[in-house]
Amino acid sequence: MEEKQESIQPEAESSQEVTAETTLLTKPSLLKRSALWFLAVLLAASAMIYQRATGPTYPVKIRVAEGITAKLIRTHESTADAIVELPAPLTGESKPSATLFYKRYRTADEFTSIPMKAVEAETQYKLEAALPKQPAAGKLEYYIEAKIEGKERRFPEKPETNVLIRFKDPVPDAILYPHVTLMIFSILFGMRSGLAALFAPYNMRQLAWLTLCGMTIGGMILGPCVQKYAFGEYWTGFPLGGDWTDNKMLFMFLAWVFACSIIGLKPRKKEHVVSRVVVFLAAIVMTVCYLIPHSMGGSELDYSQVDQGIDPSEAIKTGRQ
């Protein structure tokens, strides 16, 4: 009887054998799990902030005077004129004044000038003027010439640099908010999946599938709906157009589809190194895509076609820089 037990023991041990190709799945400590979630939040937040701040729709921040900064808008809805505001200090012998210059982007139009109205507030003036609303995907370029504290100023400062503003049709909150929420959810769980593949793969499979579900609903279903409301087309990426945002979404989605098809759904006691590698690579693809500024190469109205009588909804192009 004792000999039989001895012969069974090595077999039980061999069932738990961990080789260089596999990792035994054990739940890490609460401290390690908390640290990985903290790092995932940090990475996801950094990627989203970087993408947003470097994108062509993020406001241009300028310094007007000591302690006074302004943000020149670069996106607006097509239902109303876009109000450009420039704060100015109350100090100085003369009242501040400014003129807004604008024209349609990529046209031979002359710049149109609009005097900016000065409104006195408690601590500073606010100079403002309205850019005329444009059809969806229409772009205007503009700059401001001002006299503040007796000095002639230009915003932006470089003579060859102007601010570009793109107009878009309104997107219902019921579509926009779930889209944004699920994309935040997706990058968070995607980063956490990548960290799990590196350090603690016990729940890597569940995290990867949650990432794919979030991207499927938020990016591949709600994303095109947002695009349709804003610019009139569901999809403007490959193979139909050159929209970088749609193409980035496609690459990320396919990376996670591939990773999840390799790792499968069935729970396992041991994780193969190939599964960890494909999940980590999917997280890398996601990170690289988020390092590309948002809305690059997006929808843009071709004014030359509009001037020929083509309906603005039919004169939108993508991929232009």
Buried (B, 14 or more C-beta within 10 A) or exposed (E): EEEEEEEEEEEEEEEEEEEEEBBEBEEBEEEEBEBBBEBBEEBBBEBBEBBBEEBBBBBBEBEBBEEBEBBBBBBBBBEEEBEBBBBBBEEBEEEBBBBBBBBBBBBEBEEBEBEBEBEEEEEBBBBBBBBEBBBBBBBBBBBBBBBBBEEEBEBBEEEEEBBBBBBBBEBEEEBBEBBBEBBBBBBBBBBBBBBBBBBBBBBBBBBBBBBBBBBBBBBBEBBBBBBBBBBBBBBBBEEEBBBBBBBBBBBBBEBBBBBBEBBEEEEEEBBBBEBBEBBBBBBEBBBBBBEBBBBBBBBBBBBEBBEEEEEBBEBBBBBEE
